[in-house]
Amino acid sequence: MSYNIDALTNDCYEGTTCLINKFNITDEEKLKALESAITFAKASELEHTPINGNFDFEHYKSIHKYLFEDLYDWAGKIRTVDMAKKGTQFVPAKQIEYIAEKCFERLKNENYFRTDDFDLFLNNIVDFYCVTNSLHPFREGNGRTQRIFISQLLRLNGYEADYSCIDNDDLIIATIQASNGVTDYLKEVFEKIIVKAE
């Protein structure tokens, strides 16, 4: 949860950077462990029973809500604070709705990236990943939500996401580079992740 936030203790217990949660856990490490266990179980459920949706922002938010509703009252809701992480400044909270509308409108207008050209598909997925990463619409849990949504989008196009074939650090490094405008490594990473569905 190592973010730089303009209001570092917003949504946190007084005197801590531990997010207010339904279990009233005030120790950040204990909360992180519980959050990891719960969201792993819920993400596994979504592998077998995906959330139905129209691949719009409401669909995206419903995935976040499902993953985090046992932990936080704000699950599925847009963050109200501005955030940055590892030198990457995310979309200001006040602009999230507008940017999200444009991002998901493009996805729909481009027929959810359906194409026979894999290189074009790969470029579109990388671009979508970069935009949703920059959007970072939630207070916590953006990467997990993003991966599940993209996995569903890949399935729609006859592909699967195999995140086990890469080191998570590689994805982080590639994401940081992409946030600075260099997407070559992120494209390499996604080329490994995306496999044809059996």
Secondary structure, DSSP 8 states (H G I E B T S, - for coil): ---EETTTTTTB-TTS--B--TT----HHHHHHHHHHHHHHHHHHHHHS-----SSHHHHHHHHHHHHTTT-TTTTS--SS-EEETTEE---GGGHHHHHHHHHHHHHHTGGG--S-HHHHHHHHHHHHHHHHHH--SSS-HHHHHHHHHHHHHHHTTEEE-GGGS-HHHHHHHHHHHHTT--HHHHHHHHHHEEE--
